[in-house]
């Protein structure tokens, strides 16, 4: 199946001003990028989009969109594919169900199921299932990091404990507990306060694959602080962690930079993954 028409999805929450700006821009950037959709569940949001490289080297990047856990489409990330395909990476954009239709932990469990689908099927598209890197922007960076550092979802989905060989979150969220600097408690967490702890990757680091942490130098201040704290926490857990501050990038600009062939993020991802032997 080709990429889904965005109008065919069930309705989402209304966009914020910044969300609407982003929605229009990434559709423009990815308008001419072709990929194929595959379902890993019954809901339209439970799909992945696969963008094979013409000369794949085996590396696979599974990336998750942002949108505050209430908005977003896997098609948003299509604009990243050409730059990553050009360096041999098979690119996968992973969709997941959104709040308020679902609440914690349903969205991240969708993401886990999507990663399991990729592991089982990506060899058919030029990727090596033993060279999986997960990433995401903003809310997607949160989900990607949670999956990378946790050890309690892999067995249920019958994937190896080390199925994730590396993580590349961009402007992610890593802490939902008191004092995290966020302007409010995200609705996707639901009513149970215990979810704040469970959803916080910074407080549940059990797996330690290599991580490339990125954020914009003009990003939201609380996200910069969270990224810096997560970097320290990963180091304390003996993970191999590198950082990349994207110059002249705000929160949206940090995402756009992930699709620019000549921008530092793509070059850094390429070198970092090779250095980590992924």
PyMOL commands that set and color helices and strands:
alter all, ss='L'
color gray80, all
select helices_A, chain A and resi 6-8+17-29+74-85+106-125+139-149+155-157+187-189+194-198+201-203+221-236+251-259+264-275
alter helices_A, ss='H'
color red, helices_A
select strands_A, chain A and resi 36-39+47-51+60-64+90-94+132-137+164-170+210-216+241-246
alter strands_A, ss='S'
color yellow, strands_A
deselect
rebuild
show_as cartoon
